[in-house]
Amino acid sequence: MTMIIKHKALEDLLDVYMADMKPLHIQGAIGIGKSQTVKKVARKRAKERGRIFIEWNKTTRDKKNEIALDPSP
C-alpha cells in the first residue's frame, strides 16, 4: 500500500508501528525530512522511557562496544 502523507501524519504512524514493533517502509525524495522525522519520534520515545537516543552510525566503535556490554540507559 502506498500513502502520501505529511510529516505529522508520519510521526503518528511511526508511533503506532513502533508501539506494535512492526516494520514500516518509508520512501520519498532525497532531502524531504524522512530521516529527521524518524529520529524525532525515536528521541521522543526514548525520552518517554527514560532512555538515551543514540545515532548508531555516528557512534564510535568503543561506545558501541560499551553499549553492547550494558544496553541499559
N, C-alpha and C positions, 0 to 999 in steps of 0.2 A: 504494500500500500504506500503510495506517495502522498505526502501532505506538504503544502506550502504554508509556513507559519511564521509569526513574528517572534522575537526573542523572548518576550514574556510568556508566550504560549509554550515555547521550547523549555523554559525554566520549569513551568508547571508539569509538562510532560516528563522531563527528567526526574522531577520529584517522585512521580508515580512509578516510573520504571526503576529508579534506584531503590525505592521502598520495597518493590517486589523482586528486586535483584534480577531484573530481566535485561537482556541486551537491547540496545537501541542503535540503529544505524542512522547517522546524521550526515547528510550530503548537501553541498552547496558550493557556490563560487568561492574563490580564494578571497580572504580578507573581509568577510561579512560578519565575523564575530562568533562563529561556531565554537571554536576552542575557548574563547573568553567566556561564553555563556556556560559551557560545561564546567569550567574552572570556578566560576562564580557560584554555581549550585553546589559543587563539591566542597568549596570553602565554607559555605553556609551550613551544609550538612555536618561537616567536621566540627565546626564550632558548636552546633547544637548538641553534639555528642561528647563534647569536651576533648576532642581530638585535634591534632595538628594536621593541616593540609600540607602535603609535600609534593612538589612537582618533580616526579621521579627522573625525568630526562635532564633536569638541571641540578641533580643531586650528585655529590661526589661519591666515588666508589667506597670510601671509608664510611660515609654516612649511610649508604645503602647496606653495608655490612653490619653496621651498628643497629639499624632498623630490623634487619633480618634476625639478629640475635635477640632483640627485645622490641617487638612491634607495639608495645603499649604506648599511650600518648606521651 
